[in-house]
Amino acid sequence: MRRLSMKVRAIALLAATIAGSDAAALDLIGYLPYYRINSDYLNHVLPGQLSMLDEVRYFGLSVDSDGKIVSLSGSMQTHKDNIAAIQGVIASLPVASRPRLDITIGAAGEDATFTSVAASESKRSVLAQNISTLLNETGADAVDIDWEHPDAGVQRNTQYPALLKRIKQEIGADRRVYATVAPSVVISNSVFSDENAIDGVSLMTYDLGWWSNDPTNSNNGEHSLQEYVDDTFEAWSESPGSPNDRPWVFGTWGNGSPANQLGVAIPIYGRSIANQTAYTYSELVTGGATTDGEYYQYSGQQVWSPSPGLAAQRVEHALDQGLQHLIFWEIGQDLPATNSNSLLRVAYETREALAGLPGDFNSDGKVDSADYTVWRDGLGANYTQEDYETWAENYGASANSSNAKATPEPVSAGMAFFAALVGFLRQRRP
């Protein structure tokens, strides 16, 4: 009888954990650098972009070698004014359309200062406390640590994770901590475990032309091909020691990172095929010529840029793989969100279309008993109790008609739980 009681408690605990977890979703996250801020952009462009984002990351701050938050350019007060202006635009939107505000700390070329801070326990605490103060002052919801290239070994395996977790410990569970790194910089998956686990890692899947390993063109401008994104995901999510598909890029392949805490990127700019000169997407669309949306003739050069079709493909890939988010570097380079060729708009509309039928777990265009089977078989690993409730609420809906019908019997949360309990108890008899 005691053994039965212990098993019942174990199942009850599992059920409570599942019921309390959030259903998976794909967040769209856009970077907004300080140098894009002006009154015209704030008043006429940014509101439409923010309404399509789940999070906006303000870019303009870094850290010194002692853990003090410093400006990349200009005064700290200017950056605080910029952040307040963004908060004002967010507050002007309907509540359901307001994204989170994240503050990025760091940038390319800031390796030396992060190296100094991460190596010292006391400096890690100083930076964590300064970040907490900044979030309190600005009302921001999250911080993004942009140490893009920590060295292999102790920095990636120990010091960077320790820094990230110390920040998470300081700012608390109600505010988010992300790390942003180059995809070939694989940091320890320990950042996703214990009570100070961070909330996600953003992988910068752009400027990767060198991944082609083409000795005749080391400056390949095709810098964000979908195959590079596929390999990034696999190198981070597969089991450690898996066969290395790009040994000239990754020292090892397989990090065991959970897909639902990873994000990949859509760059909103192109690069010259010949010399990697960068051009904004809006420059290419408004001033260049193209037949396929990816290869442009611009200023006498052939330039490759992500197209609307690639943006849609990247969203579909992210949803298929269960990724947490997509980042956009950076939204000031896009067309206005009112333009049908805006990469952000295409990504947003693709996500909404693909996620447009709640409860359709097998993606066949209708919510029926087959979706319950998918939910049941994936309960715990891929689905939660909340997903069941979504299915029940939408049972009978189809892509052509959203009218849900009564949930069929016998399928209820209680019966599903009872079936799981019976199956567990039958595994071992006294």
Stockholm file with secondary structure:
# STOCKHOLM 1.0

chainA/1-430         MRRLSMKVRAIALLAATIAGSDAAALDLIGYLPYYRINSDYLNHVLPGQLSMLDEVRYFGLSVDSDGKIVSLSGSMQTHKDNIAAIQGVIASLPVASRPRLDITIGAAGEDATFTSVAASESKRSVLAQNISTLLNETGADAVDIDWEHPDAGVQRNTQYPALLKRIKQEIGADRRVYATVAPSVVISNSVFSDENAIDGVSLMTYDLGWWSNDPTNSNNGEHSLQEYVDDTFEAWSESPGSPNDRPWVFGTWGNGSPANQLGVAIPIYGRSIANQTAYTYSELVTGGATTDGEYYQYSGQQVWSPSPGLAAQRVEHALDQGLQHLIFWEIGQDLPATNSNSLLRVAYETREALAGLPGDFNSDGKVDSADYTVWRDGLGANYTQEDYETWAENYGASANSSNAKATPEPVSAGMAFFAALVGFLRQRRP
#=GR chainA/1-430 SS CHHHHHHHHHHHHHHHHHHHSCCCCCEEEEEEEGGGCCHHIIIIIHHHHHTTCSEEEEEEEEECTTSCEEESSSCHHHHHHHHHHHHHHHHHSCGGGCCEEEEEEECTTCHHHHHHHHTCHHHHHHHHHHHHHHHHHHTCCEEEEECCCCCTTHIIIIIHHHHHHHHHHHHCTTSEEEEEECTTCCCCGGGGSSTTCCSEEEECCCSCGGGGCCTTCTTCSCTTCHHHHHHHHHHHHSCTTCCCSCTTTCSSCCCCCCGGGEEEEEESEEEETTTCCEEEHHHHHHHCEESSSSEEEETTEEEECCCHHHHHHHHHHHHHHTCSEEEEECGGGSCCTTSTTCHHHHHHHHHHHHTCSTTCTTCSSBCSHHHHHHHHHHBTTTBCHHHHHHHHHHTTCBSSCCCCCCCCTTCCHHHHHHHHHHHHHHHCCC
#=GC SS_cons         CHHHHHHHHHHHHHHHHHHHSCCCCCEEEEEEEGGGCCHHIIIIIHHHHHTTCSEEEEEEEEECTTSCEEESSSCHHHHHHHHHHHHHHHHHSCGGGCCEEEEEEECTTCHHHHHHHHTCHHHHHHHHHHHHHHHHHHTCCEEEEECCCCCTTHIIIIIHHHHHHHHHHHHCTTSEEEEEECTTCCCCGGGGSSTTCCSEEEECCCSCGGGGCCTTCTTCSCTTCHHHHHHHHHHHHSCTTCCCSCTTTCSSCCCCCCGGGEEEEEESEEEETTTCCEEEHHHHHHHCEESSSSEEEETTEEEECCCHHHHHHHHHHHHHHTCSEEEEECGGGSCCTTSTTCHHHHHHHHHHHHTCSTTCTTCSSBCSHHHHHHHHHHBTTTBCHHHHHHHHHHTTCBSSCCCCCCCCTTCCHHHHHHHHHHHHHHHCCC
//
